[in-house]
Amino acid sequence: MLKISEVKELIKLIDDSTISNFLYEQDGVKVEIKKNVGEAVVAAPVVTKTIQQEEAKTTKEVAVESVVTEAPEKSIDENLHKITSPMVGTFYQSASPDAPAFIKVGDKVTKDSVVCIVEAMKLFNEITAEVDGEIVEILVKDGELVEYGEPLFLVKA
């Protein structure tokens, strides 16, 4: 069975490669990693409804159009390092609800500094900074669900 550190290493290797889908099976244990390759833009179709009025015996057509637009993403300084989520789970800024946050904007971190916890399947995984620097921005709210590879923090290295 794979250790959590081995799974994290696999995730990093897949993330740094051009592989978009990875499947590993051994002794009935299956690990599947899928990487988002691009952003999907969703647009709702135009819906046309016909309303018949019995009394007037006329037909009216009403066009209902709805288009989903996405807010433009903030431009992120390319000199900043993104600390990303290594898994899908729930983001927590502290070890418990009454404990202070691991870090806040302006704090100095080292590559081994714990910056948050991501809970996945009742396992609390400590996420480290991976670089030395200063926290510039926290991109996720406490208790929010995060996706694999989603940026959590911006660090000025």
N, C-alpha and C positions, 0 to 999 in steps of 0.2 A: 504494500500500500504506500502511496506517495505521502510524504510529509508536507506540511503547509509551506515550509521554506522551498521545497522542490516545486510545488504548484506555483508559488510566487515567481520563482525563477523561470518556469515555463511561460507564465503570462508575460514577463518582461521580454523574453526571447521572441515570442509571437508578436508582441507589440512592436518590436524593433525590426521585424522582418516584413516581407510582402505577403506572407501567408494570411489568409482571411478566415480560414476554418481549420481547426485542429482537433483530432479525436484520438484518445489514448485509452486502451482497454487492457486490463490485466487482472486475472483471478476474479472476474465478475465485477470489478470496479471500473467505472467508465468516467473519464474526464473529457469534456468537450468544451473547447474554447472557440468562440466566434468573435471576430473583430469587425467593428463598424468600418466600412471602407469609404463611405461617403454620406452626405446628408441627403435625406429624402425631402422633397418639397411636396406638400400635400395640398391639393386643390379640390374643393368640393364641386361636384357636377352641377350644371344648371338644371333646375327642375321646373318643368312646365306643368301646371295643373289646369284642368278645364272644369269650370263651375257652370252647371246648367241651372237656369231658373225656370221652373215649371210654369209659373204664371205668365211670364213674358215670352216664353218659348224662344229665348235668345241664348246664345252661347257667348260667354266671356272667357278670354284666356288671360291668365295671370302668370307672369314669369317671376319666379323666385330665384334669385341668384345669391349664392353664398360662396365666398372664396376665402380660404384660410391663408392668412399672411403671417409670416414670421417676423418678429422684430429683428432688426439688424443686430448682429452680434457685436459686442464691444470690441474695438480693436485692442488687441493685447500686445504689449511691448514684446518684441521678439527676444529681447535680452533677458526676459524674466523666465525662470524655470517654473514649469507647472508640476505640482504634486498631484498625481492622478490616482483615482481609486483602482486598486488592483482586483476588485471584485464588485459584484452587485450586492447591495446591502443598505443598511441604515447608518447614516453619518452621525457621530456623536463627538462634540467638542471636548467632553470631559469624561472621566471614568465613572461618574455617577451624577445624578441630577443635582445634588447639593455640593458637588466638588467644583472647584474653579476650572475654567477651560485650560487645556494643555498649553495653548498659545493664543496670542491675539495679535492684531496688526501692529507692526513695529517691533515685535520680539525678534531677537537674534536666535537662530537655530543652527545646530550642527547636523551632519548627515545622519547621525544616530538619534536625534531628538524625536520623541513621539509627538506628533502633531494632532492626531485624532484617533478615533476608533471607528471601524466599520463592522457592524454586526451582520453576520450572514449565517443563517440557519442556527441561531442561538450560540454562535461562536463569536467572541469579541476579539477582533484582529487589530492590533496596534499598527498604525501606519506611521512610518518615519519620514523625515524631511528629504532624505536622499542626497541633499547638498548642504553646504554651509552657506548661510546668508541671513537675510532679513525678510520676514513675512510682510508682503506688500498688500495682499488682499485675500480675504476668505470668501470663496465663491459659492459656498453651500451653507444653508441654515441648519442649525442643530435639529436632529430628528428627521431630516429629509432623506428620502430614498435616493441613492446614487447608482449610476450604471458603471459597468466596467469601463475604465479608461476616461471617465468623466473628470475634468479638472476640479480639484478641491481647493487648492491654494496657489497663489503666485508668490514666488520667492525671488528677491533680488540677490543673485549669487555673488 
